[in-house]
Amino acid sequence: MLKVASLKAGGRDGTLVVVSRDLQRAVRVPDVQTLQEALDHWKDVSSVLRLLYHQLNQGLLNDSISLNL
C-alpha cells in the first residue's frame, strides 16, 4: 500500500514525500509540492507516486532521506 506524508518544511502545507513500507525512509516528490496538490490531481500523479514507492522500497533511490520516528 502506497504511503505518503507531509514534512513540516516547505511552507504552510508542508512538503509531500513518499514513505517506505518500513517507515524508515522517504523521498520528496518532484513536481508535486503538497499532499493537497496530489489529492487534487490524483489521476495524473498516482502512477508517479506508486513508481517512487516501489523504487524507494527496492533501495533504488539515492536521494531518499532517513525518517527518525
N, C-alpha and C positions, 0 to 999 in steps of 0.2 A: 504494500500500500504506500503510495506517494506521501511523503511528509514534507510540509513546508512550514516556515516560521518567519517572524519578523525580528530583525535585530533593532535595538533602540537607536543606533546610529542612522543617519540619513534623513533627518527631518521629522516632521510631526507624525508621519505614518510609518516610519522605520524603513528598513531595507529588507527586501524579500530574499530569503535563502531557501534552498532545498536541503533537507536534513537527512543524514544517513539512517539506515534501518536501526543501527545500534545507538543512535542519538549522540555519537561521539564527534562527527564531522559535519560540516556544512559547506555549501558553495553558493556564492552570490549568483543571481540570475541575470545574465546580460540582457539588456533591452527591456526588462520588466523591473520597475523600481519598487513597487509595493505589492502587498498581498491584495489590496483592493483593486489595483490595476489588473492583477492576474485573474481575480474573480470576474471583473467586468469584461475581460477579453478571453475567458476560459477556452472557448472553442479554438482560438488562434494560438494560445500559448501552452495548452496542456501537453501537447506532444513534446515540446521543448523541455518542459519540467520533468516529464517522465524519462526522457533521454538523460538529462542531468542526474536524476535519481539513480538510474541504472549505472551510469558511469561512475558516480560517486561511490556506490556500493561495491563496484568492481575494483576500486582503487586506481582508476584511470585519470583522475583529475589532480594536477599538480597545484592548483590554486585553491584547494579546499582549506578551510580553517578548522581548528580544534574548538569544540564546544566544552566549556568547563561547567557541566551541570552537576 
